[in-house]
Structures are given as structure tokens and as C-alpha cells.
Amino acid sequence: MNHTLYNFIEAIAMGHLDYQGTAMIVRRNGKIFDYVLEGEPVSSNETVAEECLVDVISEISKYGKK
């Protein structure tokens, strides 16, 4: 399991994110990097968009696979 996926699964387990909902997703160079909660700062080289967590988990589950 990659580090990004682990962070998302942990956040869902702790109740910070709702697996069937959406979250503000941070991308760097087009790849999912993290999520942000309301009021958290982001860097100028990061893009943030509200995305469906089911799709996010599916995408990051594929990172590192060939």
C-alpha cells in the first residue's frame, strides 16, 4: 500500500473523511497528493478541487502498479 492511500484510509477510519462523500483533494503535477480540511493552507504549486472519494481511492490505489 502506498503512503498516499494509507493516509486516505486512515482519515476515513478516523472519521475525518466520508468514503461515500467528497473531499477537497490536493494535486501536485496532476497526481493526488493529499486532502485538505477547511481553513488549511495549500502551496501555490498545488491545485485543489472537490472530488468524489470513491474515485480518489480508486485512482491512488493504482499508483505504483504497472
PEHU-V134168 format. One record per residue. RES is the residue in three letters. SS is DSSP state (A for helix, B for strand, O for the rest). PHI is phi in whole degrees, 0 to 359 (NA if undefined). Layout:
res,ss,phi
RES,SS,PHI
RES,SS,PHI
This chain:
res,ss,phi
MET,O,NA
ASN,O,279
HIS,A,298
THR,A,297
LEU,A,298
TYR,A,302
ASN,A,299
PHE,A,291
ILE,A,297
GLU,A,297
ALA,A,296
ILE,A,293
ALA,A,298
MET,O,275
GLY,O,86
HIS,O,285
LEU,O,233
ASP,O,257
TYR,O,306
GLN,O,268
GLY,O,250
THR,B,236
ALA,B,209
MET,B,277
ILE,B,258
VAL,B,261
ARG,B,240
ARG,B,236
ASN,O,52
GLY,O,83
LYS,B,258
ILE,B,297
PHE,B,247
ASP,B,192
TYR,B,234
VAL,B,233
LEU,O,265
GLU,O,306
GLY,O,91
GLU,O,283
PRO,O,283
VAL,O,230
SER,O,282
SER,O,292
ASN,O,268
GLU,O,246
THR,B,249
VAL,B,232
ALA,B,210
GLU,B,282
GLU,B,224
CYS,B,288
LEU,A,294
VAL,A,301
ASP,A,292
VAL,A,298
ILE,A,298
SER,A,300
GLU,A,295
ILE,A,285
SER,A,294
LYS,O,271
TYR,O,299
GLY,O,88
LYS,O,268
LYS,O,251
